[in-house]
Amino acid sequence: MARAANADAPVAVVGGGVVGVAVAYALACRGVGAIVLEAQDELALGASGTNSGILHMGFDSSPGELETRLIVRAAALREGVLAGLDVPVLHCGALVRPRDPGDVADVAVLAANARANDVPVALRDDGVLEVPGEAVTDPVAYTLALAAAAVGGGAVVRTGARVEAIRRAGGRLVLGLADSAEVVADVAVNCAGLHADAVARLVGDDSFEIYPRKGEFFVFDPPDGRPLERILLPVPTKRTKGVLVFPTVDGRVVAGPTAHDQLDKADWSVRDEARDEVLPKARAMLPALEGAEPVAAYAGLRPAGRGINYLIGPSPACPELVNVAAIRSTGLTASLGIGEHVTALVGRLGVALGPQRALAAQPVVATQAPWWRRTALHLASSSGRRPIVAIETRGWMPRGGDS
């Protein structure tokens, strides 16, 4: 691989997932040209490409927490941003249906929680909670569109750029890349997802640890050929939102995820037992899935923090490094709010912010497979492991570049 040229930018963003590119997008909206450094050869090949694609409103998030504030803020920003970027969005709404008498009171609490967060909901007489603002997108298209708009606004995106060292020099940060190139910046933003703790360690910051929480999903053809009209949500717990059933923008139906904590950050495989953890719950929510077999399955690794959630702020070991870590399952949902929040932090660290401006959509090279296949296929070929438990090839075939 040819040695990349050195670069100089006011801000270096480490990580090209949806959170990293949302930070670059928000900075570009304030006239700051950041450089995004992504270790993989493409953007959104990690958690950003292996989630549900659901854009939540924050109806079930704990009032007052940073995560909740950023989710709600992102929801306020989302319509204008995504319309301007021509990102596919399915505005389908969601239903939370109580499954037993004990759930009725819990759903009523959810309704009150939603109102505390100023999220419009309707609690029906039958105990079902309607959340009309919930939507579904293509998370890869979402990420790529934000990145392209940021580049159009002055940002630079460099893939295959793994950060292996960070040092201070002349009052600035020097980020050493795996190919021996260097990037010099006034501020660095650590959006490295599963590896955010490793990036923090480069400046001597061992204040947090990230571990992977595996979420496994199963993809179905729509039962009876009819698209699913709503996202179907269970009553969530403190640890997980539970197994959902939801439509995709390309007309499929997906059930999941699991919530399996593990240590291996490279194991994206779908476990054999995941089927029994997901399918009975999915069929209880959508009886039309009874007897249907998944056409594909994939797993995502959410970057969970040990005892922390939404750790966003300057590193105690190096204030010029802003950690954006432990952004678990709501990173896609909250990304626009996170980007705006981090941009304000960067401004307080001395980077000059210009007036807010809108960024125009830029051409994006479409992926050759649905987003829910793209990362699983990539990881299967690169690791030799088995993220796909079933592949149905009717109507499409993988082409060069998908792996």
Summary of the structure (lengths in Angstrom):
residues: 403
radius of gyration: 20.6
end to end distance: 18.8
largest distance: 65.5
contacts: 1449
relative contact order: 0.20
helix: 31%
strand: 23%
